[in-house]
Amino acid sequence: MERRVNELLGQMTLEEKIGQLNLISHGPPLRWEDISEGKAGALLNFNSAADVARAQALARQTRLKIPPIFGLDVLHGFRTQYPIPLGEAAAFSPRISRLASEWAAKEAAYIGVQWTFAPMADLSRDSRWGRIVEGFGEDPHLGSVLTAARVEGFRQGGLATAAKHFAGYGAPQGGRDYDTTYIPPAEMYDTYLPPFRAAVKAGSASFMAAFNALNGVPSTANPWLLTDVLRNQWGFDGFVTSDWAGIHELLGHGIAKDGAEAARKAILAGVDMDMMGQLYINHLPGEVRSGRVPESVVDESVRRILRTKMRLGLFERPDTDPARVDSIFPSAETRKVAREVARETLVLLQNRDNVLPVAQGVRSIAVVGPLADAPHDQLGPHAARGHKEDSVTVLQGIRQRAASAGITVNHAPACDLFCRNTDGLQAAVDAAESSDLVIAVFGEPQELSGEAASRTRLTLNGRQVEVLEALAATGKPVALVIIAGRPMELGQLADRIPSIVMAWYPGTEGGPAVADVLFGDANPSGKLPLSWFRTVGQLPYYYNRLPSGRPTLANNRFTLQYIDEAITPLYPFGWGLSYTSFAYKEAAIAKPRLGAGDTLKVSVDLANTGARDGQEVAQLYTRDPVATRSRPLRELKAFEKVALKPGETKRITLRVPVEELGFHLDDGTYLVEAGDIEVFVGGSSQAEAIGKAEIIETIRIPPTERRASISRSTAQ
C-alpha cells in the first residue's frame, strides 16, 4: 500500500495534491466542475445516492481518477434514529454502542456515504454545554470503552470515522460553545485524551480538530495536540480534518492576519484537510512556491489521505447505485434494533411508592405534556436524514400498549411545546383527576439542545413546573418522563413527583421503548453517564474530583460546601434503579499484591433479590489515597452489565491491568506508583469499599513507549 501511495503521489502536480486537501460541502460554493478538475479530495453533506454517483462519475474524469471520500454527520442514526449518544452511554454497554453505530452506518453506506464525523470523544463535566448531548458524559473510562465500541460499530456497518473534537472542546469556559478551554497537560492526558487514544486503538480513520483554543493555542493550529501527541506519541497515521471553516477561524482567534497565514499555521501544525474554508486551495500553492511551507509537508498530508482512501478500498469500490433511496428505511429490522437500544438507555431515577411499572389495577391513564406527542423533538439534534413522520411518539407507544390491556388513555398537552402559556392546564388537571395514573412527559424541546445551545438556566423551560405542580396537587400518582439532551434542574419537583424516568431523546422508536419500560414489559437498566446536579450553580460537576484539605463536615462551615445547597448530586454518576433489587456479596480481591504486568481482579457475587428479571451494571472504582499528585476520590476502572433472573446469583470478575492504575505527569510520562489502592464495588459511584490492593513497584512509562500498545491493538 505504501508503495502504491508513493507511486501515485509521485505523479501528482502541486495543484492536484492540494486538491486532495480540500473538503467542501454540497451546495455553494461547490461547483460540480471542481470535482472533475480535481479540486475536491472529499465531499460532505452528499446524502442522496444520485448526487454521490454523479460526483463519483465526475471524479473519474480527472487525470489520476482519485476517488473523493463522502462524509456526513451520522451521529446517532441516518434515517432511523437511535437515542442520542449521551443517552446511549446510559446503557453502559459497548454491545449496544456497537449495535446502534453499525445500523446507523449500514443505512448511510447504502446510499453512498463512506465517512462519518463521529464519534464525539469529548468528555464534558458541564451540562450547560449543549453539545454534551453528542458525547458519553463525564468519565474517561466509560468514554474510552464506548468511543472504541462506536468506532468499531461504524466500521462494521461500512463507515470510516472521524473522532472529534480534538481536543478539550467539552470544557469551554462557562459552558459556552466555541469558547476557550484551560486544561493543564497532566489533566489532558488523564481525563480528556483517553477516549481519543481509544479511538486510535480501535482504528479510527481520521480525527477532527476542535474549534476551541486550548490553553491559548487554537486546536486547529496546535502542533502539541496534532503532531506531538496524536502522531508522535500515539503513532496515528490517518489524517486530520478541520471542523467547518475551522482554519479560517484562526483569524478570529487572533493568531493569523490573513488566510495565507491561517493555512500555513494549520498545515504545519498537522491539519491535513480544510473543511469549508477554501484556504488551502487558495493559498497553499503560493505558500509552497514561496518556501514558507515545504512541499514535503503537503506531500505527507496527501499521503495520509491517499493511504486512508486505499485502506477503505475506494479505488476499487464500484460507484453507488443512483437509484437507491433512503425511504426504504426505517425497515422492520431497524425499528426493532432502535427499540431495543432505546429500552437499554432509559434511567429510572426514582420510584417512590412503586408508581411504576403501571399497576394491574390501573384502568385509565392521563398522558400530559407537549413532548408526549412531539415526533420531531424525540429524534434529538443532529438527526441526519431523520424524518419526524417515521417517529412513533411516546403517546402513540402508550396508547398501543394500553389498548392491549384495556386501559383508557386521555391526552392533554397542557401547554405548547415551549410551555409559554398554560391555556390547556385545566384540561390537563381534569384528565388527571379522572384517571388512575398520570404520565407527564416534559423536558427540553430539541431546539434547546445540541450545538450552539448552551444555556445558563437548566430548569424546565416555560411554565412546565407550574403544570407539574398542579398535577402533583391532584393527589394522583404521577410518573414524570423527561425528554431532554442533558440533566435538568428539578428543584422541589424531585420531592413532589414520586417516579421520574430519564428518557433522553429516544429516537424513532422512542414511544414503544418508553411504553415497554412504563408498563414493565422491560425492566429499566440504564445508569447515569454523568452526575445529575441539584442546581446549575454546582456546574461544572463530576464525581471523580480531587480531594480537599478540608473535606465536607456537616457542622463545620469552613469545609468544602455551599451555604445554600447540598454539595452532593441529586443523583450520582452510575445511578439507575430497577423494578427488581440487587445485592453484592462476598467481594474478594484475587491478588492483593501487584507488580508490573499483573491485573487487579475483583470477584463478587451479584444477586437478583427481587421478583423480576433484571440487568445490573456492576461497577468497580479505585482510589490512590497517597501519591505525588492529588488523585481523584474515585475513578471508574471497570464495569459489566449482567442479566439475572429472580433469585439468581452470578459470580463475576472485574479486571483492571495494573498499568491502568496510574496517572500522567505534565510531559506525558505515565506513572504507576508503589503503594495502596483502595477498591470499591457496587451499582453506582457511591459503591461500597471492599478492600485494598498494594502495588509493589513503581512503573514509569515514557510517552512514546505507550505507542507500542496502540500499534499492536490497531493491527489486531
Secondary structure, DSSP 8 states (H G I E B T S, - for coil): -HHHHHHHHHT--HHHHHHHTEEEESSTT--HHHHHTT--SEEE---SHHHHHHHHHHHTTSSS----EEEE--SSBSSSB---HHHHHTT--HHHHHHHHHHHHHHHHHTT--EE---B------TTSGGGGGS--S-HHHHHHHHHHHHHHHHHHT-EEEEEEETTTT--GGG-TT--B---HHHIIIIISHHHHHHHHHT-SEEEE-SSEETTEEGGG-HIIIIIIIIIIT---SEEE-STTTTTTHHHHTS-SSHHHHHHHHHHHT--BEES--HHHHHHHHHHHTTSS-HHHHHHHHHHHHHHHHHTTTTTS----TT--GGG-S-HHHHHHHHHHHHHH-EEEEEGGG--S--TT--EEEEESGGGG-TTGGG-S--TT--GGG---HHHHHHHHHHHTT-EEEEE--S-TT----TTHHHHHHHHHTSSEEEEEEE--GGGSSTT---S--B-STTHHHHHHHHHHT-S-EEEEEE-SS--B-TTHHHH-SEEEE--S--TTHHHHHHHHHTTSS------SS-B-SSGGG-S--SS----SS---TT-TTSS--SSS-SS-SB-TT--B-SS-EEEEEEEES-SEE-TT-EEEEEEEEEE-SSS-EEEEEEEEEE--S-SS---S-EEEEEEEEEE-TT-EEEEEEEEEGGGS-EE-TTS-EEE-SEEEEEEEESSTT-EEEEEEEE-S-EEE-GGGGHHHHHHHHH-
